[in-house]
Amino acid sequence: MRRDVFQAIADPTRRAIIHMLASQDLNLNAVAENFDVSRPAISKHIKILTECGLVTIRQEGRERYCEARLEKLNEVSDWVTQYKKFWNQKLDALELYLEQLQKKETAPVQGRTKKTAAAKPKKSPGKKKKLKKN
């Protein structure tokens, strides 16, 4: 069964393996030492990465070395780029709309005059009456 690159990056362990192999080729034991899972589990992850074309295995004597083939990640990059363009267009349109709303709110309204609050008459400081206590 041929898997795609999206299946490979769906698992955090496989992403960690890809990250490790991006900087250097490692044998299967060296890869397995970095995880708290069994060697057969790591072998299954490597198998999936191989089926996706992200890892190749080369034999050197008795050792099998894993080598990353990161160009396959371009499929993911291309897929993300199309959505990045889509969302950038949507966000640009939203920004333009909000700017137009803001201009409408700050523009002076023609034909209206500002109403001023009617001044309340001030109370004169007169004498206060004292209440008599009975």
N, CA, C and O atoms as a printed pandas DataFrame, in Angstrom:
     atom_number atom_name residue_name chain_id  residue_number  x_coord  y_coord  z_coord
0              1         N          MET        A               1    0.836   -1.181    0.000
1              2        CA          MET        A               1    0.000    0.000    0.000
2              3         C          MET        A               1    0.879    1.242    0.000
3              4         O          MET        A               1    1.762    1.389    0.846
4              5         N          ARG        A               2    0.636    2.121   -0.939
5              6        CA          ARG        A               2    1.404    3.364   -1.030
6              7         C          ARG        A               2    0.715    4.424   -0.191
7              8         O          ARG        A               2   -0.461    4.719   -0.403
8              9         N          ARG        A               3    1.418    4.982    0.733
9             10        CA          ARG        A               3    0.862    6.009    1.613
10            11         C          ARG        A               3    1.295    7.381    1.117
11            12         O          ARG        A               3    2.242    7.513    0.341
12            13         N          ASP        A               4    0.583    8.391    1.581
13            14        CA          ASP        A               4    0.988    9.739    1.193
14            15         C          ASP        A               4    1.699   10.435    2.354
15            16         O          ASP        A               4    1.697    9.963    3.491
16            17         N          VAL        A               5    2.295   11.555    2.027
17            18        CA          VAL        A               5    3.122   12.279    2.985
18            19         C          VAL        A               5    2.289   12.818    4.148
19            20         O          VAL        A               5    2.816   13.005    5.244
20            21         N          PHE        A               6    1.012   13.066    3.929
21            22        CA          PHE        A               6    0.153   13.574    4.992
22            23         C          PHE        A               6   -0.040   12.534    6.091
23            24         O          PHE        A               6   -0.149   12.878    7.268
24            25         N          GLN        A               7   -0.083   11.266    5.704
25            26        CA          GLN        A               7   -0.172   10.202    6.700
26            27         C          GLN        A               7    1.115   10.136    7.530
27            28         O          GLN        A               7    1.087    9.826    8.721
28            29         N          ALA        A               8    2.209   10.426    6.894
29            30        CA          ALA        A               8    3.493   10.375    7.604
30            31         C          ALA        A               8    3.573   11.436    8.679
31            32         O          ALA        A               8    4.015   11.161    9.794
32            33         N          ILE        A               9    3.151   12.644    8.355
33            34        CA          ILE        A               9    3.300   13.733    9.322
34            35         C          ILE        A               9    2.134   13.794   10.313
35            36         O          ILE        A               9    2.129   14.633   11.213
36            37         N          ALA        A              10    1.163   12.921   10.152
37            38        CA          ALA        A              10    0.021   12.910   11.060
38            39         C          ALA        A              10    0.404   12.424   12.453
39            40         O          ALA        A              10   -0.286   12.747   13.420
40            41         N          ASP        A              11    1.459   11.675   12.577
41            42        CA          ASP        A              11    1.856   11.105   13.860
42            43         C          ASP        A              11    3.034   11.873   14.455
43            44         O          ASP        A              11    4.008   12.137   13.749
44            45         N          PRO        A              12    2.968   12.238   15.735
45            46        CA          PRO        A              12    4.057   13.011   16.346
46            47         C          PRO        A              12    5.389   12.251   16.408
47            48         O          PRO        A              12    6.453   12.863   16.314
48            49         N          THR        A              13    5.336   10.942   16.562
49            50        CA          THR        A              13    6.586   10.166   16.582
50            51         C          THR        A              13    7.260   10.212   15.226
51            52         O          THR        A              13    8.479   10.359   15.135
52            53         N          ARG        A              14    6.468   10.088   14.171
53            54        CA          ARG        A              14    7.054   10.145   12.823
54            55         C          ARG        A              14    7.598   11.538   12.528
55            56         O          ARG        A              14    8.641   11.676   11.890
56            57         N          ARG        A              15    6.897   12.565   12.989
57            58        CA          ARG        A              15    7.433   13.925   12.802
58            59         C          ARG        A              15    8.762   14.080   13.528
59            60         O          ARG        A              15    9.680   14.722   13.018
60            61         N          ALA        A              16    8.867   13.496   14.717
61            62        CA          ALA        A              16   10.126   13.570   15.474
62            63         C          ALA        A              16   11.238   12.808   14.750
63            64         O          ALA        A              16   12.386   13.252   14.730
64            65         N          ILE        A              17   10.904   11.682   14.167
65            66        CA          ILE        A              17   11.900   10.903   13.407
66            67         C          ILE        A              17   12.377   11.707   12.206
67            68         O          ILE        A              17   13.576   11.775   11.937
68            69         N          ILE        A              18   11.440   12.315   11.485
69            70        CA          ILE        A              18   11.809   13.141   10.330
70            71         C          ILE        A              18   12.739   14.260   10.770
71            72         O          ILE        A              18   13.743   14.544   10.115
72            73         N          HIS        A              19   12.394   14.892   11.889
73            74        CA          HIS        A              19   13.221   15.992   12.410
74            75         C          HIS        A              19   14.639   15.509   12.727
75            76         O          HIS        A              19   15.613   16.194   12.413
76            77         N          MET        A              20   14.752   14.355   13.336
77            78        CA          MET        A              20   16.080   13.793   13.663
78            79         C          MET        A              20   16.876   13.488   12.406
79            80         O          MET        A              20   18.061   13.807   12.316
80            81         N          LEU        A              21   16.215   12.867   11.438
81            82        CA          LEU        A              21   16.912   12.449   10.224
82            83         C          LEU        A              21   17.219   13.613    9.289
83            84         O          LEU        A              21   18.035   13.478    8.377
84            85         N          ALA        A              22   16.576   14.743    9.508
85            86        CA          ALA        A              22   16.839   15.910    8.663
86            87         C          ALA        A              22   18.260   16.407    8.847
87            88         O          ALA        A              22   18.851   16.954    7.916
88            89         N          SER        A              23   18.815   16.226   10.031
89            90        CA          SER        A              23   20.167   16.737   10.291
90            91         C          SER        A              23   21.256   15.695   10.066
91            92         O          SER        A              23   22.400   16.044    9.775
92            93         N          GLN        A              24   20.903   14.408   10.199
93            94        CA          GLN        A              24   21.923   13.368    9.979
94            95         C          GLN        A              24   21.273   12.014    9.724
95            96         O          GLN        A              24   20.160   11.750   10.178
96            97         N          ASP        A              25   21.979   11.166    8.995
97            98        CA          ASP        A              25   21.520    9.801    8.773
98            99         C          ASP        A              25   21.808    9.000   10.043
99           100         O          ASP        A              25   22.866    9.144   10.657
100          101         N          LEU        A              26   20.853    8.158   10.424
101          102        CA          LEU        A              26   21.019    7.345   11.630
102          103         C          LEU        A              26   20.635    5.908   11.340
103          104         O          LEU        A              26   19.800    5.631   10.479
104          105         N          ASN        A              27   21.269    4.984   12.085
105          106        CA          ASN        A              27   20.840    3.603   11.939
106          107         C          ASN        A              27   19.575    3.399   12.776
107          108         O          ASN        A              27   19.220    4.242   13.599
108          109         N          LEU        A              28   18.908    2.274   12.555
109          110        CA          LEU        A              28   17.632    2.031   13.219
110          111         C          LEU        A              28   17.754    2.033   14.741
111          112         O          LEU        A              28   16.868    2.530   15.436
112          113         N          ASN        A              29   18.848    1.478   15.258
113          114        CA          ASN        A              29   19.037    1.458   16.711
114          115         C          ASN        A              29   19.177    2.876   17.271
115          116         O          ASN        A              29   18.617    3.187   18.322
116          117         N          ALA        A              30   19.913    3.723   16.581
117          118        CA          ALA        A              30   20.104    5.096   17.036
118          119         C          ALA        A              30   18.771    5.851   17.040
119          120         O          ALA        A              30   18.524    6.661   17.933
120          121         N          VAL        A              31   17.926    5.596   16.062
121          122        CA          VAL        A              31   16.610    6.224   16.037
122          123         C          VAL        A              31   15.781    5.719   17.214
123          124         O          VAL        A              31   15.161    6.508   17.927
124          125         N          ALA        A              32   15.772    4.404   17.414
125          126        CA          ALA        A              32   14.953    3.802   18.470
126          127         C          ALA        A              32   15.377    4.250   19.866
127          128         O          ALA        A              32   14.537    4.340   20.761
128          129         N          GLU        A              33   16.658    4.532   20.067
129          130        CA          GLU        A              33   17.154    4.950   21.385
130          131         C          GLU        A              33   16.554    6.275   21.844
131          132         O          GLU        A              33   16.545    6.569   23.039
132          133         N          ASN        A              34   16.056    7.068   20.913
133          134        CA          ASN        A              34   15.514    8.382   21.235
134          135         C          ASN        A              34   14.039    8.368   21.639
135          136         O          ASN        A              34   13.459    9.423   21.896
136          137         N          PHE        A              35   13.439    7.200   21.695
137          138        CA          PHE        A              35   12.010    7.105   21.996
138          139         C          PHE        A              35   11.760    6.068   23.073
139          140         O          PHE        A              35   12.530    5.123   23.247
140          141         N          ASP        A              36   10.669    6.264   23.790
141          142        CA          ASP        A              36   10.276    5.328   24.838
142          143         C          ASP        A              36    9.281    4.299   24.324
143          144         O          ASP        A              36    8.325    3.946   25.015
144          145         N          VAL        A              37    9.510    3.829   23.126
145          146        CA          VAL        A              37    8.678    2.771   22.551
146          147         C          VAL        A              37    9.603    1.657   22.081
147          148         O          VAL        A              37   10.819    1.833   22.008
148          149         N          SER        A              38    9.022    0.530   21.769
149          150        CA          SER        A              38    9.831   -0.626   21.369
150          151         C          SER        A              38   10.478   -0.410   20.003
151          152         O          SER        A              38   10.042    0.419   19.204
152          153         N          ARG        A              39   11.518   -1.176   19.771
153          154        CA          ARG        A              39   12.186   -1.103   18.463
154          155         C          ARG        A              39   11.252   -1.516   17.337
155          156         O          ARG        A              39   11.263   -0.880   16.283
156          157         N          PRO        A              40   10.426   -2.577   17.522
157          158        CA          PRO        A              40    9.469   -2.920   16.456
158          159         C          PRO        A              40    8.498   -1.773   16.142
159          160         O          PRO        A              40    8.109   -1.591   14.989
160          161         N          ALA        A              41    8.108   -1.006   17.161
161          162        CA          ALA        A              41    7.209    0.136   16.911
162          163         C          ALA        A              41    7.916    1.190   16.063
163          164         O          ALA        A              41    7.321    1.766   15.153
164          165         N          ILE        A              42    9.187    1.437   16.368
165          166        CA          ILE        A              42    9.962    2.398   15.568
166          167         C          ILE        A              42   10.122    1.871   14.150
167          168         O          ILE        A              42   10.032    2.640   13.192
168          169         N          SER        A              43   10.359    0.570   14.003
169          170        CA          SER        A              43   10.478   -0.026   12.666
170          171         C          SER        A              43    9.204    0.177   11.851
171          172         O          SER        A              43    9.267    0.409   10.644
172          173         N          LYS        A              44    8.040    0.088   12.513
173          174        CA          LYS        A              44    6.775    0.323   11.808
174          175         C          LYS        A              44    6.671    1.778   11.354
175          176         O          LYS        A              44    6.218    2.062   10.245
176          177         N          HIS        A              45    7.097    2.695   12.226
177          178        CA          HIS        A              45    7.076    4.102   11.837
178          179         C          HIS        A              45    8.017    4.351   10.652
179          180         O          HIS        A              45    7.676    5.074    9.716
180          181         N          ILE        A              46    9.190    3.747   10.708
181          182        CA          ILE        A              46   10.162    3.890    9.608
182          183         C          ILE        A              46    9.581    3.303    8.320
183          184         O          ILE        A              46    9.772    3.859    7.239
184          185         N          LYS        A              47    8.880    2.194    8.437
185          186        CA          LYS        A              47    8.270    1.565    7.264
186          187         C          LYS        A              47    7.255    2.508    6.624
187          188         O          LYS        A              47    7.225    2.650    5.402
188          189         N          ILE        A              48    6.433    3.147    7.437
189          190        CA          ILE        A              48    5.445    4.097    6.910
190          191         C          ILE        A              48    6.146    5.274    6.245
191          192         O          ILE        A              48    5.745    5.714    5.168
192          193         N          LEU        A              49    7.198    5.783    6.891
193          194        CA          LEU        A              49    7.958    6.895    6.304
194          195         C          LEU        A              49    8.603    6.483    4.983
195          196         O          LEU        A              49    8.704    7.293    4.062
196          197         N          THR        A              50    9.034    5.241    4.890
197          198        CA          THR        A              50    9.620    4.724    3.647
198          199         C          THR        A              50    8.548    4.616    2.561
199          200         O          THR        A              50    8.781    4.986    1.410
200          201         N          GLU        A              51    7.378    4.110    2.936
201          202        CA          GLU        A              51    6.284    3.982    1.967
202          203         C          GLU        A              51    5.826    5.345    1.445
203          204         O          GLU        A              51    5.362    5.463    0.312
204          205         N          CYS        A              52    5.961    6.350    2.273
205          206        CA          CYS        A              52    5.573    7.707    1.862
206          207         C          CYS        A              52    6.660    8.391    1.050
207          208         O          CYS        A              52    6.415    9.431    0.440
208          209         N          GLY        A              53    7.842    7.828    1.035
209          210        CA          GLY        A              53    8.941    8.417    0.280
210          211         C          GLY        A              53    9.728    9.459    1.052
211          212         O          GLY        A              53   10.550   10.168    0.472
212          213         N          LEU        A              54    9.489    9.563    2.360
213          214        CA          LEU        A              54   10.216   10.535    3.174
214          215         C          LEU        A              54   11.528    9.996    3.732
215          216         O          LEU        A              54   12.397   10.765    4.143
216          217         N          VAL        A              55   11.667    8.681    3.745
217          218        CA          VAL        A              55   12.884    8.046    4.267
218          219         C          VAL        A              55   13.289    6.933    3.320
219          220         O          VAL        A              55   12.448    6.205    2.792
220          221         N          THR        A              56   14.583    6.815    3.116
221          222        CA          THR        A              56   15.115    5.655    2.401
222          223         C          THR        A              56   16.048    4.915    3.355
223          224         O          THR        A              56   16.655    5.508    4.246
224          225         N          ILE        A              57   16.142    3.632    3.149
225          226        CA          ILE        A              57   17.015    2.790    3.968
226          227         C          ILE        A              57   18.156    2.321    3.079
227          228         O          ILE        A              57   17.937    1.835    1.969
228          229         N          ARG        A              58   19.371    2.471    3.579
229          230        CA          ARG        A              58   20.517    1.936    2.841
230          231         C          ARG        A              58   21.281    0.991    3.760
231          232         O          ARG        A              58   21.422    1.232    4.958
232          233         N          GLN        A              59   21.753   -0.059    3.180
233          234        CA          GLN        A              59   22.484   -1.094    3.915
234          235         C          GLN        A              59   23.974   -0.810    3.831
235          236         O          GLN        A              59   24.509   -0.639    2.736
236          237         N          GLU        A              60   24.644   -0.757    4.957
237          238        CA          GLU        A              60   26.101   -0.634    5.022
238          239         C          GLU        A              60   26.614   -1.736    5.939
239          240         O          GLU        A              60   26.601   -1.612    7.163
240          241         N          GLY        A              61   27.061   -2.806    5.316
241          242        CA          GLY        A              61   27.480   -3.961    6.112
242          243         C          GLY        A              61   26.270   -4.559    6.804
243          244         O          GLY        A              61   25.278   -4.918    6.170
244          245         N          ARG        A              62   26.378   -4.655    8.118
245          246        CA          ARG        A              62   25.269   -5.214    8.874
246          247         C          ARG        A              62   24.280   -4.139    9.341
247          248         O          ARG        A              62   23.218   -4.461    9.874
248          249         N          GLU        A              63   24.617   -2.911    9.148
249          250        CA          GLU        A              63   23.782   -1.790    9.618
250          251         C          GLU        A              63   22.851   -1.285    8.518
251          252         O          GLU        A              63   23.200   -1.269    7.337
252          253         N          ARG        A              64   21.671   -0.877    8.938
253          254        CA          ARG        A              64   20.711   -0.245    8.038
254          255         C          ARG        A              64   20.571    1.198    8.477
255          256         O          ARG        A              64   20.206    1.478    9.619
256          257         N          TYR        A              65   20.865    2.118    7.559
257          258        CA          TYR        A              65   20.815    3.542    7.859
258          259         C          TYR        A              65   19.588    4.184    7.220
259          260         O          TYR        A              65   19.216    3.882    6.086
260          261         N          CYS        A              66   18.980    5.071    7.981
261          262        CA          CYS        A              66   17.810    5.816    7.508
262          263         C          CYS        A              66   18.277    7.187    7.043
263          264         O          CYS        A              66   19.055    7.862    7.717
264          265         N          GLU        A              67   17.791    7.575    5.891
265          266        CA          GLU        A              67   18.150    8.867    5.315
266          267         C          GLU        A              67   16.865    9.600    4.932
267          268         O          GLU        A              67   15.987    9.025    4.289
268          269         N          ALA        A              68   16.758   10.863    5.328
269          270        CA          ALA        A              68   15.558   11.656    5.037
270          271         C          ALA        A              68   15.556   12.113    3.581
271          272         O          ALA        A              68   16.594   12.460    3.018
272          273         N          ARG        A              69   14.380   12.105    2.998
273          274        CA          ARG        A              69   14.130   12.639    1.648
274          275         C          ARG        A              69   13.084   13.733    1.796
275          276         O          ARG        A              69   11.897   13.515    1.555
276          277         N          LEU        A              70   13.536   14.896    2.191
277          278        CA          LEU        A              70   12.621   15.964    2.587
278          279         C          LEU        A              70   11.913   16.646    1.424
279          280         O          LEU        A              70   10.966   17.402    1.642
280          281         N          GLU        A              71   12.346   16.397    0.207
281          282        CA          GLU        A              71   11.681   17.035   -0.933
282          283         C          GLU        A              71   10.214   16.612   -1.037
283          284         O          GLU        A              71    9.403   17.331   -1.621
284          285         N          LYS        A              72    9.873   15.468   -0.482
285          286        CA          LYS        A              72    8.479   15.020   -0.488
286          287         C          LYS        A              72    7.599   15.938    0.369
287          288         O          LYS        A              72    6.384   15.991    0.177
288          289         N          LEU        A              73    8.207   16.651    1.302
289          290        CA          LEU        A              73    7.434   17.580    2.134
290          291         C          LEU        A              73    6.940   18.781    1.338
291          292         O          LEU        A              73    6.118   19.554    1.830
292          293         N          ASN        A              74    7.436   18.945    0.108
293          294        CA          ASN        A              74    6.944   20.018   -0.757
294          295         C          ASN        A              74    5.451   19.860   -1.041
295          296         O          ASN        A              74    4.752   20.849   -1.259
296          297         N          GLU        A              75    4.963   18.620   -1.040
297          298        CA          GLU        A              75    3.528   18.391   -1.235
298          299         C          GLU        A              75    2.740   19.083   -0.123
299          300         O          GLU        A              75    1.711   19.710   -0.375
300          301         N          VAL        A              76    3.234   18.962    1.100
301          302        CA          VAL        A              76    2.573   19.595    2.242
302          303         C          VAL        A              76    2.685   21.107    2.122
303          304         O          VAL        A              76    1.719   21.832    2.358
304          305         N          SER        A              77    3.855   21.568    1.757
305          306        CA          SER        A              77    4.077   23.004    1.611
306          307         C          SER        A              77    3.150   23.591    0.543
307          308         O          SER        A              77    2.565   24.654    0.748
308          309         N          ASP        A              78    3.017   22.909   -0.583
309          310        CA          ASP        A              78    2.128   23.379   -1.654
310          311         C          ASP        A              78    0.679   23.433   -1.186
311          312         O          ASP        A              78   -0.044   24.383   -1.487
312          313         N          TRP        A              79    0.260   22.406   -0.448
313          314        CA          TRP        A              79   -1.102   22.347    0.051
314          315         C          TRP        A              79   -1.363   23.489    1.040
315          316         O          TRP        A              79   -2.409   24.136    0.991
316          317         N          VAL        A              80   -0.403   23.727    1.935
317          318        CA          VAL        A              80   -0.548   24.805    2.920
318          319         C          VAL        A              80   -0.540   26.160    2.228
319          320         O          VAL        A              80   -1.276   27.062    2.629
320          321         N          THR        A              81    0.280   26.317    1.196
321          322        CA          THR        A              81    0.386   27.589    0.489
322          323         C          THR        A              81   -0.944   28.003   -0.135
323          324         O          THR        A              81   -1.304   29.179   -0.099
324          325         N          GLN        A              82   -1.671   27.053   -0.702
325          326        CA          GLN        A              82   -2.955   27.409   -1.317
326          327         C          GLN        A              82   -3.926   27.936   -0.268
327          328         O          GLN        A              82   -4.695   28.856   -0.546
328          329         N          TYR        A              83   -3.901   27.367    0.925
329          330        CA          TYR        A              83   -4.786   27.854    1.977
330          331         C          TYR        A              83   -4.272   29.146    2.591
331          332         O          TYR        A              83   -5.058   29.974    3.053
332          333         N          LYS        A              84   -2.988   29.317    2.596
333          334        CA          LYS        A              84   -2.413   30.574    3.070
334          335         C          LYS        A              84   -2.862   31.717    2.163
335          336         O          LYS        A              84   -3.247   32.783    2.645
336          337         N          LYS        A              85   -2.811   31.494    0.848
337          338        CA          LYS        A              85   -3.277   32.508   -0.104
338          339         C          LYS        A              85   -4.758   32.806    0.116
339          340         O          LYS        A              85   -5.169   33.966    0.134
340          341         N          PHE        A              86   -5.550   31.758    0.283
341          342        CA          PHE        A              86   -6.982   31.900    0.498
342          343         C          PHE        A              86   -7.259   32.764    1.724
343          344         O          PHE        A              86   -8.033   33.719    1.655
344          345         N          TRP        A              87   -6.625   32.427    2.844
345          346        CA          TRP        A              87   -6.883   33.168    4.077
346          347         C          TRP        A              87   -6.301   34.574    4.036
347          348         O          TRP        A              87   -6.873   35.490    4.627
348          349         N          ASN        A              88   -5.192   34.761    3.361
349          350        CA          ASN        A              88   -4.658   36.124    3.214
350          351         C          ASN        A              88   -5.629   37.006    2.434
351          352         O          ASN        A              88   -5.822   38.172    2.779
352          353         N          GLN        A              89   -6.245   36.454    1.380
353          354        CA          GLN        A              89   -7.234   37.212    0.614
354          355         C          GLN        A              89   -8.443   37.561    1.482
355          356         O          GLN        A              89   -8.947   38.683    1.435
356          357         N          LYS        A              90   -8.899   36.595    2.268
357          358        CA          LYS        A              90  -10.055   36.836    3.141
358          359         C          LYS        A              90   -9.724   37.888    4.194
359          360         O          LYS        A              90  -10.540   38.769    4.467
360          361         N          LEU        A              91   -8.545   37.804    4.784
361          362        CA          LEU        A              91   -8.158   38.762    5.817
362          363         C          LEU        A              91   -7.922   40.155    5.225
363          364         O          LEU        A              91   -8.229   41.160    5.866
364          365         N          ASP        A              92   -7.379   40.218    4.006
365          366        CA          ASP        A              92   -7.217   41.515    3.335
366          367         C          ASP        A              92   -8.583   42.154    3.066
367          368         O          ASP        A              92   -8.759   43.358    3.256
368          369         N          ALA        A              93   -9.548   41.343    2.622
369          370        CA          ALA        A              93  -10.891   41.856    2.365
370          371         C          ALA        A              93  -11.540   42.340    3.666
371          372         O          ALA        A              93  -12.218   43.368    3.680
372          373         N          LEU        A              94  -11.334   41.610    4.740
373          374        CA          LEU        A              94  -11.871   42.016    6.038
374          375         C          LEU        A              94  -11.247   43.335    6.496
375          376         O          LEU        A              94  -11.940   44.211    7.013
376          377         N          GLU        A              95   -9.950   43.466    6.305
377          378        CA          GLU        A              95   -9.259   44.702    6.680
378          379         C          GLU        A              95   -9.819   45.890    5.898
379          380         O          GLU        A              95  -10.065   46.953    6.468
380          381         N          LEU        A              96  -10.017   45.707    4.603
381          382        CA          LEU        A              96  -10.582   46.765    3.763
382          383         C          LEU        A              96  -11.991   47.138    4.236
383          384         O          LEU        A              96  -12.323   48.319    4.329
384          385         N          TYR        A              97  -12.804   46.149    4.529
385          386        CA          TYR        A              97  -14.156   46.377    5.010
386          387         C          TYR        A              97  -14.152   47.154    6.327
387          388         O          TYR        A              97  -14.926   48.096    6.499
388          389         N          LEU        A              98  -13.282   46.757    7.253
389          390        CA          LEU        A              98  -13.207   47.448    8.537
390          391         C          LEU        A              98  -12.722   48.885    8.376
391          392         O          LEU        A              98  -13.188   49.777    9.085
392          393         N          GLU        A              99  -11.801   49.116    7.461
393          394        CA          GLU        A              99  -11.341   50.484    7.188
394          395         C          GLU        A              99  -12.495   51.337    6.653
395          396         O          GLU        A              99  -12.641   52.496    7.038
396          397         N          GLN        A             100  -13.310   50.764    5.766
397          398        CA          GLN        A             100  -14.452   51.489    5.215
398          399         C          GLN        A             100  -15.471   51.809    6.309
399          400         O          GLN        A             100  -16.031   52.905    6.343
400          401         N          LEU        A             101  -15.707   50.848    7.201
401          402        CA          LEU        A             101  -16.620   51.102    8.313
402          403         C          LEU        A             101  -16.108   52.224    9.208
403          404         O          LEU        A             101  -16.873   53.086    9.642
404          405         N          GLN        A             102  -14.836   52.202    9.469
405          406        CA          GLN        A             102  -14.239   53.213   10.329
406          407         C          GLN        A             102  -14.342   54.596    9.677
407          408         O          GLN        A             102  -14.609   55.584   10.361
408          409         N          LYS        A             103  -14.133   54.666    8.373
409          410        CA          LYS        A             103  -14.254   55.949    7.670
410          411         C          LYS        A             103  -15.682   56.474    7.745
411          412         O          LYS        A             103  -15.890   57.676    7.911
412          413         N          LYS        A             104  -16.665   55.592    7.625
413          414        CA          LYS        A             104  -18.065   56.004    7.701
414          415         C          LYS        A             104  -18.392   56.562    9.086
415          416         O          LYS        A             104  -19.123   57.545    9.210
416          417         N          GLU        A             105  -17.851   55.934   10.112
417          418        CA          GLU        A             105  -18.136   56.364   11.483
418          419         C          GLU        A             105  -17.491   57.707   11.805
419          420         O          GLU        A             105  -18.052   58.486   12.576
420          421         N          THR        A             106  -16.350   57.986   11.245
421          422        CA          THR        A             106  -15.631   59.220   11.572
422          423         C          THR        A             106  -15.955   60.358   10.622
423          424         O          THR        A             106  -15.592   61.500   10.903
424          425         N          ALA        A             107  -16.626   60.093    9.506
425          426        CA          ALA        A             107  -16.966   61.139    8.540
426          427         C          ALA        A             107  -18.063   62.013    9.120
427          428         O          ALA        A             107  -18.992   61.496    9.739
428          429         N          PRO        A             108  -17.976   63.371    8.928
429          430        CA          PRO        A             108  -19.036   64.248    9.441
430          431         C          PRO        A             108  -20.330   64.007    8.666
431          432         O          PRO        A             108  -20.319   63.787    7.455
432          433         N          VAL        A             109  -21.428   64.053    9.389
433          434        CA          VAL        A             109  -22.728   63.840    8.764
434          435         C          VAL        A             109  -23.236   65.186    8.260
435          436         O          VAL        A             109  -23.294   66.145    9.030
436          437         N          GLN        A             110  -23.606   65.277    6.979
437          438        CA          GLN        A             110  -24.053   66.531    6.387
438          439         C          GLN        A             110  -25.489   66.824    6.803
439          440         O          GLN        A             110  -26.307   65.916    6.948
440          441         N          GLY        A             111  -25.790   68.143    6.996
441          442        CA          GLY        A             111  -27.147   68.544    7.304
442          443         C          GLY        A             111  -27.488   68.440    8.774
443          444         O          GLY        A             111  -28.611   68.764    9.158
444          445         N          ARG        A             112  -26.591   68.014    9.586
445          446        CA          ARG        A             112  -26.871   67.909   11.012
446          447         C          ARG        A             112  -26.023   68.918   11.756
447          448         O          ARG        A             112  -24.867   69.163   11.409
448          449         N          THR        A             113  -26.603   69.483   12.758
449          450        CA          THR        A             113  -25.823   70.363   13.618
450          451         C          THR        A             113  -25.675   69.679   14.958
451          452         O          THR        A             113  -26.513   68.877   15.370
452          453         N          LYS        A             114  -24.626   70.005   15.603
453          454        CA          LYS        A             114  -24.415   69.412   16.915
454          455         C          LYS        A             114  -25.379   70.025   17.909
455          456         O          LYS        A             114  -25.527   71.245   17.978
456          457         N          LYS        A             115  -26.012   69.198   18.650
457          458        CA          LYS        A             115  -26.893   69.685   19.698
458          459         C          LYS        A             115  -26.050   69.895   20.939
459          460         O          LYS        A             115  -25.249   69.056   21.350
460          461         N          THR        A             116  -26.277   71.055   21.505
461          462        CA          THR        A             116  -25.562   71.304   22.752
462          463         C          THR        A             116  -26.539   71.110   23.887
463          464         O          THR        A             116  -27.729   71.398   23.760
464          465         N          ALA        A             117  -26.052   70.645   24.939
465          466        CA          ALA        A             117  -26.910   70.413   26.091
466          467         C          ALA        A             117  -27.374   71.750   26.627
467          468         O          ALA        A             117  -26.580   72.678   26.782
468          469         N          ALA        A             118  -28.667   71.847   26.911
469          470        CA          ALA        A             118  -29.211   73.090   27.469
470          471         C          ALA        A             118  -28.591   73.314   28.839
471          472         O          ALA        A             118  -28.504   72.415   29.675
472          473         N          ALA        A             119  -28.171   74.539   29.023
473          474        CA          ALA        A             119  -27.527   74.845   30.291
474          475         C          ALA        A             119  -28.573   74.901   31.381
475          476         O          ALA        A             119  -29.599   75.565   31.236
476          477         N          LYS        A             120  -28.319   74.227   32.438
477          478        CA          LYS        A             120  -29.230   74.245   33.570
478          479         C          LYS        A             120  -28.956   75.504   34.379
479          480         O          LYS        A             120  -27.807   75.907   34.564
480          481         N          PRO        A             121  -30.017   76.104   34.848
481          482        CA          PRO        A             121  -29.786   77.303   35.664
482          483         C          PRO        A             121  -29.086   76.914   36.958
483          484         O          PRO        A             121  -29.393   75.906   37.595
484          485         N          LYS        A             122  -28.152   77.748   37.304
485          486        CA          LYS        A             122  -27.408   77.487   38.522
486          487         C          LYS        A             122  -28.242   77.881   39.715
487          488         O          LYS        A             122  -28.963   78.878   39.679
488          489         N          LYS        A             123  -28.146   77.114   40.751
489          490        CA          LYS        A             123  -28.837   77.456   41.983
490          491         C          LYS        A             123  -28.022   78.498   42.715
491          492         O          LYS        A             123  -26.804   78.389   42.860
492          493         N          SER        A             124  -28.732   79.505   43.170
493          494        CA          SER        A             124  -28.005   80.539   43.897
494          495         C          SER        A             124  -27.734   80.055   45.315
495          496         O          SER        A             124  -28.563   79.398   45.945
496          497         N          PRO        A             125  -26.591   80.389   45.774
497          498        CA          PRO        A             125  -26.265   79.948   47.129
498          499         C          PRO        A             125  -27.038   80.777   48.150
499          500         O          PRO        A             125  -26.511   81.744   48.700
500          501         N          GLY        A             126  -28.248   80.407   48.393
501          502        CA          GLY        A             126  -29.086   81.119   49.357
502          503         C          GLY        A             126  -28.868   80.599   50.759
503          504         O          GLY        A             126  -28.056   79.707   51.004
504          505         N          LYS        A             127  -29.623   81.187   51.673
505          506        CA          LYS        A             127  -29.517   80.756   53.058
506          507         C          LYS        A             127  -30.274   79.460   53.222
507          508         O          LYS        A             127  -31.344   79.267   52.644
508          509         N          LYS        A             128  -29.722   78.604   53.994
509          510        CA          LYS        A             128  -30.382   77.348   54.290
510          511         C          LYS        A             128  -31.196   77.521   55.556
511          512         O          LYS        A             128  -30.744   78.115   56.535
512          513         N          LYS        A             129  -32.376   77.001   55.514
513          514        CA          LYS        A             129  -33.227   77.088   56.694
514          515         C          LYS        A             129  -32.843   76.004   57.668
515          516         O          LYS        A             129  -32.560   74.865   57.296
516          517         N          LYS        A             130  -32.844   76.382   58.895
517          518        CA          LYS        A             130  -32.595   75.414   59.942
518          519         C          LYS        A             130  -33.914   74.854   60.387
519          520         O          LYS        A             130  -34.887   75.583   60.576
520          521         N          LEU        A             131  -33.937   73.584   60.550
521          522        CA          LEU        A             131  -35.150   72.962   61.045
522          523         C          LEU        A             131  -35.118   73.008   62.565
523          524         O          LEU        A             131  -34.103   72.735   63.207
524          525         N          LYS        A             132  -36.260   73.360   63.103
525          526        CA          LYS        A             132  -36.351   73.395   64.559
526          527         C          LYS        A             132  -36.714   72.015   65.052
527          528         O          LYS        A             132  -37.539   71.303   64.480
528          529         N          LYS        A             133  -36.076   71.687   66.108
529          530        CA          LYS        A             133  -36.395   70.401   66.718
530          531         C          LYS        A             133  -37.474   70.617   67.746
531          532         O          LYS        A             133  -37.362   71.537   68.556
532          533         N          ASN        A             134  -38.483   69.835   67.749
533          534        CA          ASN        A             134  -39.568   69.975   68.730
534          535         C          ASN        A             134  -39.389   69.052   69.871
535          536         O          ASN        A             134  -40.210   69.037   70.788
